[in-house]
Amino acid sequence: MADESVVQLDGPWTHRSIHAAGTRFHAVEAGEGPLVLLLHGFPQFWWTWRNQLRSLPERGYRAVAVDLRGYGGSDKPPRGYDLPTLAGDATGLIRALGETGAIVVGHDWGGLLAWTMAALSPKSVQRLVVVGAPHPLRLRSSLLTDPFGQLRASAYSLGFQLPFLPERRLPKQVRRILTDWAGPGFPDDETARVYEEAFRINAVPHSALEYHRWFARSQLRPDGLRYARAMHTEIEAPTLQLHGALDRCTLPRTAQGSSRYVAAPYRWKLIEGAGHFPHEEQPEAFDTELAGWLADPEPDR
């Protein structure tokens, strides 16, 4: 078992504790300028954005990477792992950081959360960047209509629906999950070790799995149906969707269909040679695409 100090990693940034929506969050901040809120995915924590915590401040942005509810140094309450609640967390974080809106960048579950923020709290999302995450309705439909594609790619999540056993196994599976979803060469031993340690923190495996359980189990429940109806709201924020060409977790063809939900200018870009973690696997290519889009005052559709 590890304690929360394992996520207090050093770098050109400041660690902070922020209270929002009744929950304490561990966040890491660097730079000054327009706020960029960085939301991580599974099986990771704020450190997945370490490259962007350097590159964004160099370009004049205030970058804040947060441990989501249940991860790293943030609170791990027994409930609240549904996307509407998580979106409320992130919206509250923006306010706690002294802003009414932010550029929101989300990867994997952080990406699903970012899509949700843009639909349910549109004023909080000035620009939207989604990495390795289809629009939630696109993911939902692909699981039903693409059994030999996205459903097969998401089969790991079915095992997460079991009680107790997945929590015990998950810390030992982190390295394999990262390797299976990534392109060649990722992760190296040190990167895998950092993520493995973070999943030895008490309650992190259970909390992380609760995200998967809510998404699967809520599909036909009233809360899931209400969420699906709300997500039909068109996205009004300019949107950049970045996806690894070799992603075996969320297939590029699944993510690419997300444009139908965006009414604002939308840009799609595949990162060649990268799998599910392009911001870590190919950080220079990722940062070039991100910086160019952020610098464009009127990004083209």
C-alpha positions in Angstrom: 0.0 0.0 0.0 1.3 3.5 -0.9 0.3 6.8 0.6 -0.6 10.0 -1.3 2.9 11.3 -1.2 3.8 9.2 -4.2 1.9 11.6 -6.5 3.7 14.7 -5.1 6.3 14.5 -7.9 8.7 17.4 -8.4 9.0 19.6 -11.4 8.6 23.2 -12.6 5.1 23.4 -11.0 3.4 24.0 -7.7 1.2 21.5 -5.8 -2.1 22.8 -4.5 -5.1 21.6 -2.5 -8.3 23.1 -3.9 -11.8 22.7 -2.4 -14.6 22.6 -5.0 -18.1 21.2 -4.9 -17.6 19.9 -1.4 -14.6 17.9 -2.4 -10.8 18.4 -1.9 -8.7 18.1 -5.0 -5.0 17.8 -5.5 -3.9 20.0 -8.4 -0.6 21.0 -10.0 -0.2 24.5 -11.4 2.4 26.2 -13.7 2.5 29.5 -15.6 0.4 32.6 -16.0 -2.2 33.6 -18.5 -5.5 32.1 -19.8 -6.5 29.0 -17.7 -6.0 25.6 -19.3 -7.6 22.8 -17.1 -6.0 19.4 -17.8 -8.1 16.3 -17.0 -6.5 12.9 -16.9 -7.8 9.5 -17.8 -7.5 5.8 -16.7 -5.2 4.3 -15.4 -3.3 7.5 -14.6 -3.3 10.8 -12.6 -2.3 14.4 -13.0 1.3 13.4 -14.0 0.1 12.3 -17.4 0.2 16.0 -18.3 3.8 16.6 -17.2 5.0 17.6 -20.7 2.1 20.0 -21.2 2.8 21.5 -17.7 6.1 22.7 -19.3 5.0 23.5 -22.8 1.8 25.4 -22.1 3.4 28.0 -19.7 6.2 28.5 -22.2 3.4 29.7 -24.6 1.8 32.0 -22.1 -0.9 29.8 -20.5 -1.7 29.0 -16.9 -1.8 25.2 -16.9 -3.6 23.3 -14.0 -3.6 19.5 -14.0 -5.9 17.9 -11.4 -6.3 14.5 -9.8 -9.9 13.6 -10.6 -12.3 12.5 -7.8 -11.0 9.2 -6.4 -7.5 9.5 -7.8 -4.1 10.5 -6.5 -4.2 13.1 -3.8 -7.8 14.0 -4.2 -10.7 12.9 -2.0 -12.1 9.4 -2.6 -15.7 9.6 -1.5 -17.9 6.4 -1.7 -20.0 7.8 -4.6 -20.2 10.6 -7.2 -18.4 8.8 -10.1 -21.0 9.6 -12.6 -20.2 12.0 -15.4 -22.7 14.7 -14.4 -21.2 14.9 -10.9 -17.6 14.8 -12.3 -18.5 17.6 -14.6 -19.8 19.6 -11.6 -16.4 18.9 -9.9 -14.5 20.4 -12.8 -16.8 23.4 -13.2 -16.4 24.1 -9.5 -12.6 23.8 -9.9 -12.6 26.5 -12.5 -14.5 28.8 -10.2 -12.2 28.0 -7.3 -9.3 28.9 -9.5 -10.8 32.4 -9.9 -12.2 32.0 -13.4 -15.7 31.6 -14.9 -14.4 29.6 -17.9 -11.4 27.8 -19.1 -9.8 26.0 -22.0 -10.6 22.4 -21.1 -8.3 19.5 -22.2 -9.4 16.0 -21.3 -8.0 12.6 -22.1 -9.9 9.3 -21.9 -12.3 9.6 -18.9 -11.1 13.2 -18.6 -12.2 13.6 -22.3 -15.7 12.1 -21.6 -15.9 14.5 -18.7 -14.8 17.4 -20.9 -17.5 16.6 -23.5 -20.0 16.5 -20.6 -18.9 19.9 -19.3 -19.3 21.4 -22.7 -22.9 20.1 -23.0 -24.1 20.7 -19.4 -22.1 23.8 -18.4 -21.3 25.5 -21.7 -20.2 28.8 -20.2 -17.4 27.0 -18.3 -15.8 25.7 -21.5 -14.2 28.4 -23.7 -12.5 25.9 -25.9 -12.6 22.1 -25.8 -9.7 19.7 -26.5 -10.5 16.0 -26.4 -7.8 13.3 -26.5 -8.5 9.6 -27.0 -12.2 10.0 -26.2 -15.3 9.9 -28.4 -18.4 11.9 -27.5 -20.2 9.8 -24.9 -23.2 9.3 -27.2 -20.9 8.2 -30.0 -19.2 5.7 -27.7 -22.5 4.4 -26.5 -23.8 3.8 -30.0 -20.5 2.2 -31.2 -20.7 -0.3 -28.3 -24.1 -1.4 -29.7 -23.4 -1.2 -33.5 -19.7 -2.2 -33.8 -19.4 -5.6 -31.9 -16.2 -6.6 -33.7 -14.6 -3.2 -33.3 -15.3 -0.9 -30.3 -17.2 -3.4 -28.3 -14.3 -5.8 -28.6 -11.8 -3.0 -27.8 -13.9 -2.2 -24.6 -14.1 -5.8 -23.4 -11.8 -5.0 -20.5 -14.5 -2.9 -19.0 -16.8 -5.9 -18.7 -14.4 -7.5 -16.3 -14.5 -4.4 -14.2 -18.2 -4.9 -13.5 -17.4 -7.8 -11.1 -17.3 -6.9 -7.3 -14.1 -6.9 -5.3 -11.8 -9.0 -7.5 -10.9 -6.2 -10.1 -9.9 -3.9 -7.2 -7.4 -6.5 -6.0 -6.0 -7.1 -9.4 -5.8 -3.6 -10.8 -2.5 -2.4 -9.3 -0.7 -5.3 -10.9 -2.5 -4.7 -14.2 -1.6 -1.1 -14.7 1.6 -1.7 -16.7 -0.1 -4.2 -19.0 -3.1 -1.9 -19.6 -0.7 1.0 -20.6 1.3 -1.3 -22.9 -1.8 -2.9 -24.6 -3.3 0.5 -25.4 -0.2 2.4 -26.4 1.9 2.4 -29.5 5.4 0.9 -29.6 7.8 1.8 -26.9 5.4 3.1 -24.2 5.6 3.0 -21.3 9.2 2.8 -20.2 10.0 1.2 -16.9 10.0 4.4 -14.9 6.7 5.7 -16.3 5.0 2.3 -15.6 6.4 2.3 -12.0 5.0 5.8 -11.3 1.5 4.8 -12.4 1.7 1.5 -10.6 2.6 3.3 -7.4 -0.3 5.7 -7.8 -2.7 2.7 -8.0 -1.4 1.3 -4.7 -2.9 4.3 -2.8 -5.8 3.1 -0.7 -9.2 3.3 -2.4 -7.8 4.4 -5.8 -8.5 1.1 -7.6 -12.1 1.0 -6.4 -12.7 4.7 -7.2 -11.2 4.3 -10.7 -13.4 1.3 -11.4 -16.5 3.1 -10.3 -16.3 5.3 -13.4 -16.5 2.2 -15.6 -19.3 0.7 -13.6 -21.5 3.8 -13.7 -21.1 4.2 -17.5 -22.0 0.5 -18.1 -24.7 0.1 -15.5 -26.5 3.4 -16.0 -27.3 2.8 -19.7 -30.9 1.7 -19.0 -31.4 3.4 -15.6 -33.2 6.7 -15.2 -30.0 8.5 -14.4 -28.3 7.2 -17.5 -31.2 8.0 -19.7 -31.4 11.5 -18.3 -27.7 11.9 -19.0 -28.1 10.7 -22.6 -30.9 13.1 -23.3 -28.9 16.0 -21.9 -25.9 15.0 -24.0 -27.8 15.6 -27.2 -27.2 19.3 -26.6 -24.9 20.6 -29.4 -21.4 21.6 -28.3 -21.0 25.4 -28.8 -17.3 25.6 -27.9 -14.6 25.4 -30.6 -13.4 21.8 -30.5 -10.1 20.1 -31.2 -10.1 16.3 -31.2 -6.7 14.6 -31.1 -6.4 10.9 -31.4 -3.6 8.3 -31.6 -3.7 6.5 -35.0 -2.8 3.3 -33.2 -5.3 3.6 -30.4 -6.6 0.1 -29.4 -8.8 1.3 -26.5 -11.0 3.8 -28.3 -10.8 3.2 -32.0 -10.1 6.2 -34.3 -13.3 5.4 -36.2 -15.3 5.6 -33.1 -13.9 8.9 -32.1 -14.1 10.4 -35.5 -17.9 10.2 -35.6 -18.1 12.7 -32.7 -18.2 15.7 -35.0 -21.9 15.4 -35.5 -22.4 16.6 -31.9 -20.4 19.9 -32.4 -22.1 23.0 -33.8 -18.9 25.1 -33.3 -15.7 25.0 -35.4 -14.3 21.5 -35.2 -10.9 20.1 -36.0 -9.9 16.4 -36.1 -6.2 15.3 -36.1 -4.7 11.8 -36.0 -1.3 11.6 -34.2 0.7 9.1 -36.2 2.7 6.5 -34.3 0.8 7.1 -31.1 -1.7 4.8 -29.3 -4.1 5.8 -26.6 -1.7 8.3 -24.9 -0.6 10.7 -27.7 0.3 13.5 -25.3 2.8 11.2 -23.6 3.9 9.0 -26.5 4.4 11.8 -29.0 4.5 15.0 -26.9 6.2 17.2 -29.5 3.7 16.4 -32.2 0.8 16.7 -29.7 2.0 20.0 -28.4 2.5 21.4 -31.9 -1.1 20.6 -32.9 -2.4 21.9 -29.6 -0.4 25.2 -29.7 -1.3 25.9 -33.3 -5.0 25.4 -32.6 -5.0 27.5 -29.5 -3.2 30.3 -31.3 -5.8 30.4 -34.1 -8.5 33.0 -33.2 -11.0 31.4 -35.5 -10.2 27.7 -36.0 -11.6 26.2 -39.1 -14.2 23.5 -39.2 
